[in-house]
Amino acid sequence: MKDFHLILVDPNPAVCTAWKKHFKRMPRVKIVNSGFEDLPEFDCMVSAANSFGLMDGGVDLAIIGFFGVALLDRVQQHILTEFRGEQPVGTSVIIETGHPRHPFLAHTPTMRLPMPIALTDHVYTAMWAMLLAIDKHNRTSQQKIGSVACPGLGTATGCVPPAEAARQMALAYYNFLHPPTLLSWPFAQDRQNLIGVGGDLGLKAKSRTED
């Protein structure tokens, strides 16, 4: 889990400001207020996607503009083959881009279709799935991922406030870096209390973002 670092990159200054607060003192994290296209180096780009691989808007459209339409075909074929046409939120898959300097994409749905997800734990769930996918890739593949470029998850079409998106992303990263050695109901409840949203339809998140 120490073999890659995060480049949190987004053109929205509010997202970057929120990241600076919530990722403060976390290791192996760099925050860049820019489009990912301006990054000189990264091994894997995160696509904050929908479940059907329809990459025709927002960051996804920029990703296809950067890598080419052949990547879209690979993403959609993988969804058809491995997920019977619908990749669930809470999963992330590593797709080869064919680009010599940026060889991988982590296709990571934050929503089934473009829709608001502000009152959900989808940002945490997507970030968690992406981190696990990168970790598994690095444990099982010869070509390792050393740097991951990740935009703000859910902060555009998803309408998640930057502070809440940054909180959920940082919590997922913290939990990834500090795995438990024993599983129990108290541990599970403590983790859920920190996430604060999910089956409760995000009522706690609503009150938090309205403060």
DOBAZA-792230 format. One record per atom (N, C-alpha, C): residue in one letter; x, y, z. Coordinates in steps of 0.2 Angstrom, whole numbers, padded with zeros to 4 digits, always signed. Last residue first. Example, Ala and Ser with C-alpha at 12.3 -4.5 7.8 and 13.67 -1.06 7.14 Angstrom:
S+0064-0011+0035/S+0068-0005+0036/S+0064+0000+0039/A+0066-0028+0039/A+0062-0022+0039/A+0066-0016+0039/
END
This chain:
D-0124+0115+0038/D-0121+0119+0044/D-0118+0126+0042/E-0127+0108+0028/E-0131+0114+0029/E-0129+0118+0035/T-0119+0097+0028/T-0117+0101+0023/T-0121+0108+0024/R-0124+0090+0039/R-0118+0092+0040/R-0116+0098+0035/S-0137+0087+0035/S-0136+0091+0041/S-0129+0094+0041/K-0133+0078+0025/K-0137+0084+0023/K-0137+0089+0029/A-0127+0068+0031/A-0123+0072+0027/A-0127+0078+0025/K-0137+0062+0038/K-0132+0065+0042/K-0128+0070+0038/L-0145+0057+0028/L-0148+0063+0032/L-0142+0066+0036/G-0141+0047+0018/G-0137+0053+0019/G-0140+0059+0023/L-0149+0036+0019/L-0150+0041+0013/L-0147+0048+0014/D-0145+0026+0027/D-0149+0032+0030/D-0150+0037+0025/G-0136+0019+0020/G-0143+0017+0020/G-0147+0022+0023/G-0126+0032+0019/G-0127+0025+0016/G-0134+0024+0016/V-0115+0041+0030/V-0120+0041+0026/V-0120+0033+0023/G-0104+0040+0039/G-0110+0044+0041/G-0115+0044+0036/I-0091+0037+0042/I-0093+0038+0035/I-0099+0042+0035/L-0091+0035+0055/L-0086+0040+0052/L-0088+0042+0045/N-0100+0025+0057/N-0101+0031+0060/N-0097+0037+0057/Q-0093+0015+0051/Q-0099+0017+0048/Q-0101+0024+0051/R-0083+0012+0060/R-0081+0015+0053/R-0088+0018+0050/D-0090+0008+0071/D-0086+0014+0071/D-0085+0017+0064/Q-0096-0003+0066/Q-0100+0002+0068/Q-0096+0009+0068/A-0085-0011+0064/A-0089-0010+0059/A-0093-0004+0060/F-0080-0012+0078/F-0076-0009+0072/F-0080-0007+0066/P-0091-0019+0084/P-0089-0012+0086/P-0084-0008+0081/W-0090-0031+0077/W-0096-0026+0076/W-0094-0019+0078/S-0074-0034+0069/S-0079-0035+0074/S-0085-0030+0073/L-0058-0040+0064/L-0065-0037+0062/L-0070-0039+0067/L-0042-0035+0065/L-0047-0039+0068/L-0054-0036+0066/T-0033-0026+0060/T-0030-0033+0061/T-0036-0038+0063/P-0037-0013+0048/P-0038-0017+0054/P-0034-0023+0054/P-0027-0002+0039/P-0032-0007+0039/P-0032-0011+0046/H-0023+0012+0035/H-0023+0010+0041/H-0028+0004+0042/L-0024+0016+0022/L-0018+0016+0024/L-0017+0013+0031/F-0038+0016+0020/F-0034+0011+0016/F-0027+0011+0019/N-0042+0026+0029/N-0044+0019+0031/N-0040+0014+0027/Y-0037+0037+0022/Y-0035+0035+0028/Y-0036+0028+0030/Y-0045+0036+0010/Y-0038+0035+0010/Y-0035+0033+0016/A-0058+0038+0015/A-0056+0031+0012/A-0049+0030+0011/L-0056+0051+0020/L-0058+0045+0025/L-0056+0039+0022/A-0054+0058+0008/A-0049+0057+0013/A-0050+0052+0018/M-0067+0056+0002/M-0061+0054-0001/M-0055+0053+0004/Q-0075+0063+0012/Q-0076+0056+0010/Q-0070+0053+0007/R-0070+0076+0011/R-0070+0072+0018/R-0070+0065+0016/A-0071+0080-0002/A-0065+0079+0001/A-0065+0075+0007/A-0086+0080-0002/A-0082+0075-0006/A-0075+0074-0004/E-0088+0090+0007/E-0090+0083+0009/E-0087+0078+0004/A-0082+0101+0001/A-0080+0099+0008/A-0082+0092+0009/P-0089+0102-0012/P-0082+0100-0011/P-0079+0098-0004/P-0105+0094-0012/P-0101+0099-0010/P-0093+0098-0009/V-0110+0085-0026/V-0107+0084-0019/V-0103+0090-0018/C-0115+0084-0039/C-0117+0090-0035/C-0115+0089-0027/G-0112+0076-0050/G-0115+0073-0044/G-0117+0078-0038/T-0106+0084-0059/T-0113+0082-0060/T-0116+0079-0054/A-0095+0087-0048/A-0098+0091-0054/A-0105+0089-0055/T-0091+0079-0038/T-0091+0086-0037/T-0094+0090-0042/G-0088+0066-0039/G-0095+0068-0037/G-0096+0075-0037/L-0071+0068-0034/L-0076+0063-0036/L-0083+0066-0034/G-0059+0077-0042/G-0064+0077-0037/G-0070+0073-0039/P-0047+0065-0050/P-0051+0072-0049/P-0055+0072-0043/C-0031+0059-0048/C-0038+0058-0047/C-0041+0065-0046/A-0018+0049-0054/A-0021+0056-0055/A-0028+0055-0053/V-0006+0040-0046/V-0013+0040-0048/V-0015+0047-0048/S+0010+0031-0048/S+0006+0038-0047/S-0001+0037-0050/G+0014+0018-0051/G+0017+0022-0046/G+0014+0029-0044/I+0009+0003-0055/I+0006+0009-0055/I+0010+0013-0049/K+0019-0009-0063/K+0016-0006-0058/K+0014+0001-0059/Q+0019-0023-0073/Q+0019-0016-0074/Q+0016-0012-0068/Q+0015-0036-0067/Q+0022-0034-0068/Q+0023-0026-0069/S+0002-0038-0055/S+0004-0036-0062/S+0012-0034-0062/T-0002-0040-0042/T-0003-0045-0046/T+0000-0044-0053/R+0000-0028-0034/R+0002-0035-0031/R+0002-0041-0036/N-0005-0018-0042/N+0002-0018-0040/N+0004-0025-0037/H-0019-0022-0042/H-0015-0022-0048/H-0007-0022-0047/K-0022-0020-0029/K-0022-0027-0032/K-0018-0027-0038/D-0021-0006-0028/D-0017-0010-0024/D-0017-0018-0027/I-0030-0002-0037/I-0023+0000-0038/I-0019-0005-0034/A-0042-0007-0031/A-0040-0009-0037/A-0033-0008-0039/L-0042+0000-0019/L-0041-0007-0018/L-0039-0010-0025/L-0044+0013-0024/L-0038+0012-0020/L-0037+0004-0020/M-0057+0011-0029/M-0051+0013-0033/M-0045+0011-0030/A-0065+0009-0018/A-0064+0004-0023/A-0058+0005-0028/W-0063+0021-0011/W-0061+0015-0008/W-0060+0009-0013/M-0070+0030-0020/M-0063+0031-0018/M-0060+0024-0015/A-0083+0024-0020/A-0079+0024-0026/A-0071+0025-0025/T-0086+0026-0007/T-0086+0019-0010/T-0082+0019-0016/Y-0085+0040-0005/Y-0081+0036-0001/Y-0081+0029-0004/V-0095+0044-0015/V-0088+0046-0015/V-0084+0042-0011/H-0107+0038-0010/H-0104+0035-0016/H-0097+0038-0017/D-0115+0039+0001/D-0108+0038+0002/D-0104+0036-0004/T-0127+0053-0002/T-0125+0046-0002/T-0117+0046+0000/L-0131+0066-0006/L-0134+0063+0000/L-0132+0055+0000/A-0126+0069-0019/A-0124+0073-0013/A-0126+0069-0006/I-0128+0065-0032/I-0126+0060-0027/I-0124+0063-0020/P-0137+0068-0046/P-0135+0071-0040/P-0134+0065-0035/M-0132+0060-0061/M-0137+0062-0056/M-0134+0064-0050/P-0128+0049-0074/P-0127+0056-0072/P-0133+0058-0067/L-0131+0032-0067/L-0131+0037-0073/L-0130+0044-0070/R-0124+0027-0056/R-0126+0023-0061/R-0127+0027-0067/M-0109+0034-0049/M-0116+0034-0050/M-0118+0030-0056/T-0095+0033-0050/T-0098+0036-0044/T-0106+0036-0044/P-0085+0020-0057/P-0092+0023-0056/P-0093+0026-0049/T-0070+0020-0063/T-0073+0020-0056/T-0080+0023-0056/H-0057+0014-0071/H-0064+0016-0072/H-0068+0015-0066/A-0041+0020-0071/A-0045+0016-0066/A-0053+0019-0067/L-0030+0017-0084/L-0036+0021-0082/L-0039+0016-0077/F-0012+0018-0089/F-0018+0015-0086/F-0024+0020-0084/P-0001+0024-0094/P-0003+0017-0097/P-0010+0015-0094/H+0006+0036-0100/H+0001+0036-0095/H-0003+0029-0096/R+0016+0035-0110/R+0018+0038-0103/R+0012+0037-0098/P+0010+0028-0120/P+0016+0026-0118/P+0018+0029-0111/H-0007+0022-0120/H-0003+0028-0120/H+0004+0026-0117/G-0016+0012-0118/G-0012+0012-0125/G-0007+0018-0125/T-0023+0010-0107/T-0025+0016-0111/T-0021+0015-0118/E-0030-0004-0098/E-0024-0001-0102/E-0026+0004-0107/I-0039-0002-0084/I-0040-0003-0091/I-0033+0000-0094/I-0045-0008-0069/I-0039-0005-0072/I-0039-0007-0079/V-0060-0004-0061/V-0056-0009-0065/V-0051-0005-0068/S-0070-0004-0046/S-0065+0000-0050/S-0061-0005-0054/T-0086-0002-0037/T-0081-0006-0041/T-0076-0002-0045/G-0095+0006-0033/G-0092+0002-0028/G-0087-0003-0031/V-0108+0004-0045/V-0104+0008-0040/V-0101+0004-0034/P-0105-0010-0057/P-0108-0007-0051/P-0104-0001-0047/Q-0108-0009-0074/Q-0102-0009-0068/Q-0105-0006-0062/E-0117-0017-0085/E-0118-0012-0079/E-0113-0013-0074/G-0114-0028-0094/G-0117-0021-0096/G-0118-0016-0091/R-0109-0039-0087/R-0115-0039-0091/R-0119-0033-0092/F-0096-0037-0083/F-0101-0034-0078/F-0108-0035-0082/E-0087-0041-0092/E-0086-0043-0085/E-0092-0041-0081/T-0092-0037-0105/T-0089-0044-0104/T-0089-0046-0097/L-0096-0024-0104/L-0101-0029-0107/L-0098-0036-0105/I-0085-0018-0098/I-0091-0018-0094/I-0096-0023-0097/H-0076-0020-0109/H-0075-0023-0102/H-0081-0024-0098/Q-0082-0012-0118/Q-0081-0019-0120/Q-0080-0023-0113/Q-0080+0000-0113/Q-0087-0002-0114/Q-0087-0010-0115/V-0066+0001-0113/V-0070+0002-0106/V-0076-0001-0107/R-0063+0000-0126/R-0060-0005-0122/R-0064-0005-0115/D-0069+0012-0132/D-0071+0005-0134/D-0069+0000-0129/L-0062+0022-0125/L-0069+0021-0124/L-0072+0014-0126/L-0050+0020-0131/L-0050+0019-0124/L-0058+0018-0122/A-0052+0024-0144/A-0051+0017-0143/A-0051+0015-0136/V-0053+0038-0144/V-0059+0034-0143/V-0058+0027-0142/G-0040+0046-0133/G-0043+0043-0139/G-0049+0039-0138/F-0034+0053-0123/F-0032+0046-0124/F-0034+0043-0131/F-0041+0065-0123/F-0034+0065-0122/F-0031+0058-0124/G-0054+0063-0125/G-0051+0068-0129/G-0043+0067-0129/I-0057+0055-0114/I-0057+0052-0121/I-0053+0057-0126/I-0055+0064-0104/I-0051+0058-0104/I-0051+0055-0111/A-0065+0073-0107/A-0058+0076-0107/A-0053+0070-0108/L-0076+0065-0104/L-0075+0068-0111/L-0068+0070-0112/D-0074+0064-0090/D-0074+0058-0095/D-0073+0060-0102/V-0076+0076-0085/V-0069+0074-0085/V-0069+0068-0090/G-0090+0080-0095/G-0086+0082-0090/G-0079+0079-0091/G-0095+0067-0107/G-0096+0073-0103/G-0091+0074-0097/D-0095+0054-0111/D-0096+0059-0116/D-0098+0066-0113/M-0094+0039-0109/M-0089+0044-0107/M-0090+0050-0112/L-0102+0027-0102/L-0104+0032-0107/L-0100+0039-0105/G-0101+0016-0094/G-0095+0018-0098/G-0097+0023-0103/F-0111+0013-0085/F-0112+0011-0092/F-0106+0013-0097/S-0110+0019-0073/S-0110+0012-0073/S-0110+0009-0080/N-0099+0033-0074/N-0105+0030-0073/N-0105+0023-0075/A-0084+0039-0066/A-0088+0037-0071/A-0095+0035-0069/A-0070+0046-0065/A-0076+0046-0060/A-0082+0045-0064/S-0056+0039-0069/S-0062+0041-0072/S-0068+0040-0067/V-0039+0042-0065/V-0046+0039-0062/V-0051+0043-0066/M-0025+0037-0073/M-0030+0042-0072/M-0036+0039-0070/C-0008+0032-0069/C-0015+0030-0070/C-0020+0036-0069/D+0004+0038-0069/D+0004+0031-0072/D-0004+0029-0074/F+0010+0054-0074/F+0006+0050-0070/F+0005+0043-0073/E+0018+0070-0077/E+0018+0063-0076/E+0013+0060-0071/P+0013+0083-0079/P+0019+0080-0083/P+0019+0072-0082/L-0003+0088-0081/L+0002+0085-0077/L+0007+0082-0081/D-0013+0094-0089/D-0007+0098-0088/D-0001+0094-0084/E-0023+0085-0089/E-0019+0086-0095/E-0013+0089-0094/F-0030+0088-0078/F-0026+0082-0078/F-0021+0082-0084/G-0031+0105-0074/G-0034+0099-0078/G-0028+0094-0078/S-0028+0111-0057/S-0027+0111-0064/S-0031+0105-0068/N-0021+0111-0043/N-0026+0115-0046/N-0026+0116-0053/V-0015+0097-0035/V-0014+0101-0041/V-0020+0105-0043/I-0007+0089-0022/I-0013+0093-0024/I-0012+0098-0029/K-0001+0074-0017/K+0000+0080-0020/K-0006+0083-0023/V+0003+0062-0005/V-0002+0065-0008/V+0000+0072-0011/R+0011+0054+0004/R+0011+0052-0003/R+0005+0056-0007/P+0001+0055+0020/P+0007+0054+0016/P+0006+0053+0008/M-0007+0069+0027/M-0008+0062+0024/M-0002+0061+0019/R-0007+0082+0031/R-0003+0078+0034/R-0003+0070+0032/K-0023+0085+0024/K-0017+0088+0028/K-0014+0082+0032/F-0034+0082+0018/F-0028+0077+0017/F-0022+0080+0020/H-0043+0092+0021/H-0044+0085+0023/H-0039+0080+0022/K-0037+0104+0016/K-0039+0103+0023/K-0040+0096+0025/K-0035+0101+0003/K-0029+0104+0007/K-0031+0103+0015/W-0047+0099-0002/W-0043+0093-0001/W-0037+0095+0003/A-0053+0112-0002/A-0056+0106+0003/A-0051+0101+0004/T-0045+0117-0012/T-0045+0120-0005/T-0047+0115+0000/C-0049+0110-0023/C-0042+0109-0020/C-0041+0112-0013/V-0062+0114-0024/V-0061+0107-0023/V-0054+0106-0020/A-0061+0127-0027/A-0064+0125-0020/A-0063+0118-0019/P-0055+0127-0039/P-0051+0129-0033/P-0054+0127-0027/N-0056+0115-0051/N-0060+0119-0047/N-0056+0121-0041/P-0048+0107-0059/P-0048+0114-0060/P-0052+0118-0056/D-0038+0095-0050/D-0045+0097-0052/D-0044+0104-0053/V-0030+0081-0043/V-0030+0086-0048/V-0037+0088-0050/L-0020+0073-0033/L-0027+0075-0033/L-0027+0081-0037/I-0010+0060-0035/I-0010+0066-0037/I-0018+0069-0037/L-0004+0048-0023/L-0010+0051-0026/L-0008+0058-0029/H+0008+0034-0026/H+0006+0041-0023/H+0000+0044-0027/F+0012+0017-0021/F+0010+0022-0026/F+0008+0029-0022/D+0016+0009-0012/D+0020+0009-0018/D+0017+0013-0023/K+0011+0005+0000/K+0015+0011+0000/K+0019+0012-0006/M+0004-0006+0000/M+0000+0000+0000/M+0004+0006+0000/
END
